[in-house]
Amino acid sequence: LLPNTATEMSSYAQLVQCCSAGGSSPKAKEAETYSRAREIQEEAGARSKTVVRREGFGRCNIPTCTLLATYVSWLAFLWLMPQLSYYFNDQLMMFNHRWADKYTGPNNFLCMTPPEEMHCSNGSKFADLPLVQWRMNVSGRRNVGCGCGQGVVGEGACGQDGSYGFTVSSYISTPPATGAFLGLLGPGIVSMWSVMSRFHQLTAPPYCLRLLQYLSLLAFQLFFAAFCIGQDCVFLEVHLWTTIAFEVALWMYNVLYVVVACMYGPSKSNVIWIVLAGAAMSLGSNSMTKLWQGLVKTHHFAGYGWAMEHGFYIWECFCLTGCFSVGPALMLLGEVQVTVDIDPRTPEPGDPEAAGAKAQHQPLREEGA
């Protein structure tokens, strides 16, 4: 029954000193001290109360509207790469764009790979494709293929990545596409760092878990940078192993949220459900792709051939959506239950009665002050 605050400790010390100075017997002193300490503690309890509330991660330093806008834009760019490739390279005729200037260069066309150097995954001859024939007719050139690093978005006339056909890696192998892919995802990656810091602050996990989650996110950041630098048509081996490395590091980071949330209390947050939703999309990407292709084939929807040729690309879109959705989703929707001690004398934000009471107790300023 000892007081807690510094003021109460000082009062308690003065009380003990006064009782010691008196002439009472030791038992009387002890009883009086005990009684007064109990009164002090009851008075302190009347002045404060404990409140259980849910704290969100939105208090981090990224405006949620900016995060939402950029992440939705990234999702649209990821899922619409085939359409964007056709729109920019062919509909806007950027394949025939040429930097024409007498004083600067190079003055080559944006897409200038000969058909003989383009190999379609489905066995078709690149020069015989209708889209390629149209390019040749409108440009008066034969070298109209968008090879490695050429075009606004990677070549969309036919798949180029061997048995995989169309892939995210081939679409983002150009500088504009790489910039859009990484730039739109930037705030989402920053939110991962902010959410992790806030989550550790609210749940106070063991140091080893905090360090492990920090190192896993750092490893993801480095591997993902290497993935974007090492494009599949430039540094193929680097691109392949960094693809696996950054996904493993990112999922280690995501799974550690589940571990910490279970230690803190599974019912005290919605973190576990958010992480499991992302994991379900990534792990179920193969099944969802097969389901999509099956529905198109069974119901004879238009674009069955397109769905089959883009099967691996669709699988990658599901997988990447699940991987990168955890951080932004926690930032926007994540909550953790915390216990807070508050003083009733301190007005709550938005409480007009408490604010008015506080204003009544403010001393009046002297005239002319």
WOUR-V660393 format. One record per helix or strand of 3 or more residues. SS is the DSSP state (H for helix, E for strand). FROM is the first residue (numbers start at 1). TO is the last residue. If there is no record, write none. Layout:
ss: {SS;SS}
from: {FROM;FROM}
to: {TO;TO}
This chain:
ss: {H;H;E;H;H;H;H;H;H;H;H;H;H;H;H;H;H;H;H;E;H}
from: {6;26;48;64;81;94;115;126;130;162;168;175;207;236;266;271;285;304;311;335;352}
to: {21;47;56;79;91;96;117;128;139;164;171;203;229;264;268;283;298;309;333;343;360}
